[in-house]
Amino acid sequence: MKKNLIVLGFAVLAFASCKQFKKGEGDLQYIIHEDKDGATIKEGDFIALKAIQKTEEDSVLYSSFDFDRPAFLVQQKSAFKGDLYAGLAMLSEGDSATFKINLDSMQAKMGMPKPQNTKGKYMVFNVKIDKVIPKGKMNDQQFQGKVEQFMKAEVAQAKNKEAGKITGYISSKDLKPTVTVSGLNYVINKQGNGPKASVGDTVRLNYTGMFLTGKVFDTSDPAVAKKNNTFDPMRPYEPLKVPAGVNSTIPGFDEALLLFPKGTKATVIIPSKLAYGEQGNQAIPPYTPLVFDIEILDIIKAKPGSTPATPPAVPQMPATR
């Protein structure tokens, strides 16, 4: 669990303060911005929090604000003196703080490589504790029941807010989208020519996938990846080839492949029911709408009797990097 701490999700909150950092245990540096009354976080407690994980140069590596909802974790025993769990143990529900965690210790004790874009000594975490469910003397079944009850309420809230978030996004961008029967929204930014893809045809395209916050989670364009701090030197950046209309990707993206002729550039807004729905996946929370900018480069007609090739898993499994 400790090695997956950042993957589990630390979110984003910007805290302005003139306070000086204090020294905690080990090499922990901290500032408490808001200190509410209440019991401090103990090992085994469930925590819902907003946070920013960034380098000392202010390069944001992860933000829960990208998902517009808190991150969740269970307080663990510290992996080393002065780790983030040690910092969280100083806080209670409603508190906010900034922690500096030694990068060498994170690498040695948690197996986490140093970011390439930093020369600093520390990883910086800005956190705001939204909710704590203390484990206390509850047995595992009772505790899990409390956590599940809280999580169900969070999911219900996300479901109820989704339509409003999509409407707000469209309004903020001053878009005039076409809405399909399924609920897919799209705007044509450049109209292409020629026939559209038919079921079974292969569409060759460039794409950039985003959350409504504007956070890019994946792209076929290396320049976009570098600009948005998602570049992965181990993966190829090239146009995607996807068979259209055969359910080889998420339903909203699959539908979009049949809408546009070659040369079209479009923005597609996909509600969660046409993406990852109420379950989400490892990278996408439940009831999360997605936005794709796509450019149709070519449409390759299917040969009679041929079986469409299986495409790569992008954007079927968008990843946060």
Backbone torsions as a table, in degrees:
resi	resn	phi	psi	omega
1	MET	NA	-38.9	-177.2
2	LYS	-62.2	-40.4	-179.0
3	LYS	-66.8	-22.1	-178.1
4	ASN	-99.4	15.6	-173.5
5	LEU	-56.8	-46.3	-176.4
6	ILE	-75.7	-34.3	177.8
7	VAL	-63.0	-36.8	179.2
8	LEU	-62.6	-23.5	166.1
9	GLY	116.2	103.7	167.9
10	PHE	-112.0	134.9	-168.7
11	ALA	-97.5	-161.9	-172.2
12	VAL	-120.5	130.8	169.1
13	LEU	-152.2	131.4	-178.7
14	ALA	-97.1	123.1	-179.9
15	PHE	-113.4	125.2	176.1
16	ALA	-99.5	129.0	-179.6
17	SER	-157.0	144.7	173.4
18	CYS	-95.8	3.6	-178.0
19	LYS	-66.9	153.3	176.9
20	GLN	-92.2	148.4	176.7
21	PHE	-67.6	140.7	173.4
22	LYS	-104.5	160.5	-179.3
23	LYS	-96.7	128.0	174.9
24	GLY	-103.1	-158.7	179.9
25	GLU	-68.2	153.3	-176.8
26	GLY	59.3	-129.5	178.7
27	ASP	-108.9	21.4	179.6
28	LEU	-67.2	132.1	172.9
29	GLN	-116.3	138.6	-175.6
30	TYR	-150.1	153.9	168.2
31	ILE	-131.8	126.9	173.0
32	ILE	-92.9	114.9	-178.0
33	HIS	-85.4	-38.1	-178.2
34	GLU	-139.7	128.8	-174.2
35	ASP	-126.9	98.8	-179.7
36	LYS	-87.5	159.2	173.2
37	ASP	-71.1	148.9	177.7
38	GLY	142.2	164.5	-179.4
39	ALA	-69.7	139.8	177.4
40	THR	-72.2	160.0	-176.6
41	ILE	-68.9	133.0	-179.9
42	LYS	-114.1	159.9	176.8
43	GLU	-56.8	132.2	-179.1
44	GLY	96.0	-14.3	179.1
45	ASP	-70.5	147.8	174.2
46	PHE	-90.3	137.6	-176.8
47	ILE	-130.3	132.8	166.9
48	ALA	-109.8	125.5	-173.7
49	LEU	-145.1	154.0	167.9
50	LYS	-103.2	146.6	-177.4
51	ALA	-163.7	162.2	171.5
52	ILE	-122.3	132.3	170.3
53	GLN	-111.9	122.7	-176.0
54	LYS	-149.9	166.1	174.7
55	THR	-82.6	172.2	177.2
56	GLU	-67.3	-18.2	176.1
57	GLU	-86.5	9.0	178.6
58	ASP	70.4	24.5	172.4
59	SER	-84.8	112.3	-175.6
60	VAL	-75.1	125.2	179.9
61	LEU	-97.5	-29.7	177.7
62	TYR	-155.4	145.4	177.7
63	SER	-148.6	124.2	176.2
64	SER	-69.8	-16.9	176.5
65	PHE	-69.1	-18.0	173.7
66	ASP	-60.7	-29.3	179.9
67	PHE	-98.7	-6.8	-178.9
68	ASP	58.2	39.0	176.3
69	ARG	-163.3	161.4	-175.8
70	PRO	-73.0	165.3	170.7
71	ALA	-96.3	160.8	-176.5
72	PHE	-128.7	140.7	173.5
73	LEU	-157.1	166.2	173.9
74	VAL	-109.4	128.7	-178.5
75	GLN	-60.2	129.3	-176.7
76	GLN	-112.9	166.3	170.2
77	LYS	-67.1	140.6	-177.2
78	SER	-59.9	139.7	175.0
79	ALA	-78.8	-27.8	176.5
80	PHE	-158.4	160.9	179.4
81	LYS	-62.8	126.0	177.3
82	GLY	87.9	19.7	176.4
83	ASP	-83.3	-177.4	-175.8
84	LEU	-65.0	-34.9	178.2
85	TYR	-61.7	-35.6	176.4
86	ALA	-64.6	-38.2	176.7
87	GLY	-66.0	-45.8	-179.5
88	LEU	-62.0	-31.8	180.0
89	ALA	-65.6	-12.5	177.2
90	MET	-86.3	-9.1	-169.9
91	LEU	-108.6	163.8	171.9
92	SER	-132.5	175.8	-178.9
93	GLU	-57.5	130.8	-179.8
94	GLY	95.0	-12.1	-178.7
95	ASP	-76.9	157.3	172.2
96	SER	-137.0	149.1	-175.0
97	ALA	-160.4	163.1	169.2
98	THR	-119.1	131.4	178.3
99	PHE	-120.8	140.8	169.3
100	LYS	-110.7	122.1	-176.6
101	ILE	-113.8	133.7	-176.9
102	ASN	-62.7	123.3	-177.0
103	LEU	-67.8	-37.9	178.9
104	ASP	-62.3	-40.4	178.7
105	SER	-67.8	-39.0	177.9
106	MET	-62.7	-38.2	179.2
107	GLN	-70.5	-45.3	-175.9
108	ALA	-72.4	-40.0	-172.7
109	LYS	-96.8	-22.8	-176.1
110	MET	-120.2	-1.3	178.3
111	GLY	68.1	26.1	-177.3
112	MET	-100.7	115.9	-178.5
113	PRO	-66.5	151.0	176.7
114	LYS	-69.0	140.4	174.1
115	PRO	-60.2	143.2	-179.2
116	GLN	-71.1	-21.7	-172.9
117	ASN	-98.3	27.4	177.4
118	THR	-137.4	144.9	171.5
119	LYS	-114.5	6.2	-177.3
120	GLY	-77.3	170.9	-179.1
121	LYS	-91.6	-21.1	-170.4
122	TYR	-124.2	154.9	161.6
123	MET	-96.5	138.8	-175.8
124	VAL	-109.7	131.9	177.0
125	PHE	-123.7	121.5	169.2
126	ASN	-100.6	123.7	-174.9
127	VAL	-131.6	148.0	173.2
128	LYS	-133.2	119.4	-176.4
129	ILE	-84.1	110.3	-179.5
130	ASP	-82.2	-41.8	-173.2
131	LYS	-152.3	138.6	172.7
132	VAL	-126.0	128.7	171.0
133	ILE	-109.7	104.0	-176.5
134	PRO	-68.8	138.4	174.9
135	LYS	-71.2	-43.2	177.1
136	GLY	48.9	-133.0	-179.0
137	LYS	-99.7	9.0	177.7
138	MET	-66.1	143.5	172.1
139	ASN	-75.2	170.8	-174.4
140	ASP	-59.4	-39.1	-178.3
141	GLN	-66.2	-43.8	178.5
142	GLN	-64.0	-44.0	-179.2
143	PHE	-64.1	-45.3	179.5
144	GLN	-62.0	-36.4	178.0
145	GLY	-63.1	-41.4	177.3
146	LYS	-63.2	-42.8	-179.7
147	VAL	-65.8	-44.8	-179.8
148	GLU	-61.9	-39.2	177.9
149	GLN	-61.4	-44.0	178.1
150	PHE	-64.1	-44.8	-178.1
151	MET	-64.2	-38.9	177.8
152	LYS	-62.1	-39.9	178.2
153	ALA	-65.7	-38.5	177.8
154	GLU	-63.8	-43.3	179.8
155	VAL	-65.7	-41.6	178.4
156	ALA	-62.1	-39.1	177.9
157	GLN	-64.4	-42.4	178.1
158	ALA	-62.6	-40.7	178.8
159	LYS	-61.8	-45.5	-176.9
160	ASN	-68.2	-27.6	-176.6
161	LYS	-91.1	-13.2	-170.6
162	GLU	-59.9	-49.4	-177.4
163	ALA	-58.7	-41.8	179.0
164	GLY	-65.2	-35.9	178.0
165	LYS	-65.7	-41.4	178.9
166	ILE	-64.6	-45.1	178.3
167	THR	-60.5	-41.9	179.2
168	GLY	-64.8	-39.3	178.5
169	TYR	-63.3	-47.5	-179.4
170	ILE	-60.9	-42.5	180.0
171	SER	-66.4	-42.4	-177.5
172	SER	-65.6	-28.4	179.2
173	LYS	-93.6	-1.2	-178.4
174	ASP	54.4	45.4	-178.9
175	LEU	-90.0	153.5	174.1
176	LYS	-125.0	74.9	-171.5
177	PRO	-77.5	155.2	165.5
178	THR	-87.0	136.9	-178.9
179	VAL	-115.0	123.3	179.8
180	THR	-81.5	171.1	180.0
181	VAL	-58.2	-35.2	-178.0
182	SER	-73.2	-18.4	-177.1
183	GLY	107.0	3.1	176.0
184	LEU	-70.5	133.3	175.4
185	ASN	-106.0	137.3	174.9
186	TYR	-147.7	150.9	176.5
187	VAL	-128.2	127.5	177.2
188	ILE	-86.5	118.2	-179.9
189	ASN	-91.8	-26.9	174.8
190	LYS	-148.9	122.9	-176.3
191	GLN	-82.2	128.4	176.1
192	GLY	-89.0	-178.2	-179.1
193	ASN	-127.8	160.3	175.6
194	GLY	95.5	-177.6	-178.0
195	PRO	-73.3	154.2	173.8
196	LYS	-82.3	166.2	177.2
197	ALA	-68.4	145.2	170.9
198	SER	-103.1	164.8	178.9
199	VAL	-56.4	128.0	-179.7
200	GLY	96.9	-18.2	174.3
201	ASP	-67.9	155.2	177.0
202	THR	-101.6	126.9	179.2
203	VAL	-102.5	127.6	176.0
204	ARG	-103.1	124.4	-172.2
205	LEU	-151.4	158.6	165.8
206	ASN	-100.8	151.0	-177.5
207	TYR	-150.7	155.8	167.9
208	THR	-136.5	123.8	179.7
209	GLY	-102.1	136.5	-176.1
210	MET	-138.8	158.9	165.0
211	PHE	-86.3	168.8	179.5
212	LEU	-61.8	-22.0	177.6
213	THR	-71.5	-10.8	-176.5
214	GLY	95.9	-7.5	179.3
215	LYS	-66.5	123.2	178.1
216	VAL	-80.3	125.7	177.2
217	PHE	-103.9	-18.3	177.0
218	ASP	-167.5	155.3	-179.5
219	THR	-162.0	154.5	173.5
220	SER	-92.0	-4.1	-175.3
221	ASP	-101.6	115.2	-177.8
222	PRO	-62.7	-32.7	179.1
223	ALA	-65.1	-41.3	177.5
224	VAL	-65.8	-40.9	179.5
225	ALA	-61.5	-44.5	179.6
226	LYS	-65.7	-41.7	-179.3
227	LYS	-62.6	-33.3	-175.1
228	ASN	-104.2	13.7	174.3
229	ASN	61.5	35.3	176.1
230	THR	-118.3	7.2	-174.3
231	PHE	-65.3	133.1	178.6
232	ASP	-123.7	107.9	-177.0
233	PRO	-65.4	-12.2	-177.9
234	MET	-87.7	-10.0	-177.9
235	ARG	-110.8	151.1	175.4
236	PRO	-78.3	143.1	173.2
237	TYR	-112.1	108.9	-176.3
238	GLU	-159.2	162.0	178.5
239	PRO	-57.1	146.1	-179.6
240	LEU	-90.6	140.5	173.4
241	LYS	-111.8	119.9	-176.1
242	VAL	-132.2	128.1	172.4
243	PRO	-68.4	133.1	-173.3
244	ALA	-90.7	141.6	170.4
245	GLY	71.8	19.3	-178.3
246	VAL	-121.8	20.2	175.7
247	ASN	60.4	37.8	-179.8
248	SER	-89.6	-3.7	178.3
249	THR	-146.1	-171.6	-179.2
250	ILE	-63.0	147.9	-171.9
251	PRO	-55.3	-41.4	-178.3
252	GLY	-65.7	-39.2	178.1
253	PHE	-69.9	-39.8	178.5
254	ASP	-60.7	-42.6	177.7
255	GLU	-63.4	-41.4	-178.1
256	ALA	-61.9	-33.3	-178.4
257	LEU	-61.4	-24.1	-177.9
258	LEU	-93.0	-1.0	-172.4
259	LEU	-95.5	-22.6	-166.1
260	PHE	-124.3	136.3	174.4
261	PRO	-78.1	168.9	178.4
262	LYS	-54.5	137.9	179.2
263	GLY	93.7	-8.7	-178.5
264	THR	-74.9	137.7	167.2
265	LYS	-114.7	129.6	-174.7
266	ALA	-145.1	155.4	170.6
267	THR	-109.2	126.8	-176.5
268	VAL	-117.7	125.0	179.1
269	ILE	-107.7	115.6	-170.7
270	ILE	-109.4	113.6	175.5
271	PRO	-66.4	158.6	-173.8
272	SER	-60.9	-29.0	179.7
273	LYS	-65.0	-19.5	176.1
274	LEU	-106.0	11.3	179.0
275	ALA	-126.3	-104.5	-175.8
276	TYR	-112.6	4.3	166.4
277	GLY	55.6	-146.6	-174.5
278	GLU	-77.1	-12.8	-179.9
279	GLN	-93.2	-33.9	-172.1
280	GLY	66.0	-163.1	171.0
281	ASN	-148.2	-167.1	-174.4
282	GLN	-60.3	-32.1	-176.6
283	ALA	-104.3	-17.0	-173.1
284	ILE	-120.3	119.5	178.5
285	PRO	-67.7	161.5	175.9
286	PRO	-57.5	147.3	176.3
287	TYR	55.3	47.0	178.0
288	THR	-110.0	112.5	174.2
289	PRO	-73.7	153.0	-177.9
290	LEU	-125.0	154.8	176.9
291	VAL	-124.4	134.3	175.5
292	PHE	-126.3	129.7	163.9
293	ASP	-93.6	123.6	-177.1
294	ILE	-128.9	151.7	175.0
295	GLU	-132.1	118.1	-178.6
296	ILE	-82.2	110.7	-177.8
297	LEU	-87.2	-34.5	-177.2
298	ASP	-163.8	154.5	172.6
299	ILE	-124.8	117.6	-176.7
300	ILE	-102.1	113.1	-175.7
301	LYS	-67.1	139.7	179.3
302	ALA	-72.6	141.2	174.5
303	LYS	-78.1	141.0	-179.8
304	PRO	-53.3	129.2	177.2
305	GLY	82.4	-1.6	-177.5
306	SER	-81.6	156.3	175.8
307	THR	-103.7	125.2	-179.0
308	PRO	-58.1	140.2	177.3
309	ALA	-70.9	148.9	176.5
310	THR	-75.8	124.7	-176.8
311	PRO	-80.3	167.7	171.0
312	PRO	-62.0	166.9	-173.0
313	ALA	-81.1	8.4	176.0
314	VAL	-106.1	129.0	6.7
315	PRO	-97.7	24.7	179.5
316	GLN	-64.1	-32.8	177.7
317	MET	-125.7	73.1	179.1
318	PRO	-58.5	143.5	-176.0
319	ALA	-123.5	141.6	172.1
320	THR	-92.4	132.4	-178.4
321	ARG	-117.6	NA	NA
